[in-house]
Amino acid sequence: MGASWASGINLYAALLMLGIGGATGTLDLPAGLETLENPLVIMAAGVM
């Protein structure tokens, strides 16, 4: 149970970093991942 909780934290952290990187122009995200640049998605990943 602890491992699944920790892997969930890592998933949200990865989405947060990709979203911030895409929104600031540091990363060029592929067409399918441009949704991560949305400020609402970044805030939701940050909260989680």
CORJOTA-V608898 format. One record per residue. N is the residue number from 1. SS is DSSP state (@ for helix, = for strand, . for the rest). OMEGA is omega in whole degrees, 0 to 359 (* if undefined). D_LAST is the distance of its C-alpha to the last C-alpha in Angstrom with 1 decimal. Layout:
N/SS/OMEGA/D_LAST
N/SS/OMEGA/D_LAST
This chain:
1/./179/17.4
2/@/180/16.1
3/@/179/16.3
4/@/178/14.3
5/@/180/11.4
6/@/179/11.9
7/@/175/12.3
8/@/177/9.0
9/@/181/7.4
10/@/178/10.2
11/@/181/9.7
12/@/177/6.5
13/@/179/8.5
14/@/178/11.5
15/@/178/10.5
16/@/182/9.6
17/@/177/12.9
18/@/179/14.8
19/@/179/13.9
20/@/179/14.9
21/@/179/17.9
22/@/181/19.0
23/@/181/18.8
24/@/180/20.8
25/./179/23.3
26/./180/22.8
27/./171/22.1
28/./181/24.0
29/./175/21.7
30/./184/23.7
31/@/182/24.3
32/@/183/21.9
33/@/180/18.8
34/@/178/19.7
35/@/181/17.1
36/@/179/14.4
37/@/180/16.4
38/./181/15.7
39/@/178/14.3
40/@/178/12.3
41/@/179/10.6
42/@/179/10.1
43/@/180/8.6
44/@/178/6.2
45/@/178/5.2
46/@/179/5.5
47/@/182/3.8
48/./*/0.0
